[in-house]
């Protein structure tokens, strides 16, 4: 059985890697800010009412 590997014609320049890192950081920071903004509503779910 023979395997034929074709050439991969994909190229990632340094700008692409930096763009992916920026997207990841922005997603993490956005999630953190969203959690911070709704923290009181989130904790009220778990709080016991007297």
C-alpha positions as CSV (number, residue, x, y, z in Angstrom):
1,X,0.0,0.0,0.0
2,X,1.4,3.3,-1.0
3,X,0.7,6.7,0.6
4,X,0.8,9.8,-1.5
5,X,1.2,13.0,0.4
6,X,0.4,16.2,-1.5
7,X,2.0,19.5,-0.8
8,X,0.2,21.6,1.8
9,X,-0.5,25.0,0.3
10,X,-1.3,26.9,3.5
11,X,0.8,29.7,4.8
12,X,0.4,31.5,8.1
13,X,2.3,34.8,8.3
14,X,3.3,36.3,11.7
15,X,0.3,38.6,11.5
16,X,-2.1,35.7,11.5
17,X,-0.6,34.3,14.7
18,X,-0.8,37.6,16.4
19,X,-4.4,38.0,15.3
20,X,-5.4,34.7,16.8
21,X,-3.7,35.6,20.1
22,X,-5.6,38.9,20.1
23,X,-8.9,37.1,19.6
24,X,-8.2,34.7,22.4
25,X,-7.2,37.5,24.8
26,X,-10.2,39.6,23.8
27,X,-12.5,36.6,24.4
28,X,-11.1,36.0,27.9
29,X,-11.3,39.6,28.9
30,X,-14.8,40.0,27.5
31,X,-16.0,37.0,29.4
32,X,-14.4,38.3,32.6
33,X,-16.1,41.6,32.2
34,X,-19.4,40.0,31.5
35,X,-19.1,37.8,34.6
36,X,-18.2,40.9,36.6
37,X,-21.1,42.9,35.3
38,X,-23.6,40.1,36.2
39,X,-21.9,38.9,39.4
40,X,-24.8,39.9,41.7
41,X,-27.4,38.2,39.5
42,X,-25.2,35.1,39.3
43,X,-24.7,34.9,43.1
44,X,-28.3,35.6,43.9
45,X,-29.2,32.2,42.3
46,X,-27.1,30.4,44.9
47,X,-28.0,32.7,47.9
48,X,-30.5,31.4,50.5
49,X,-33.5,33.6,51.1
50,X,-34.4,34.1,54.7
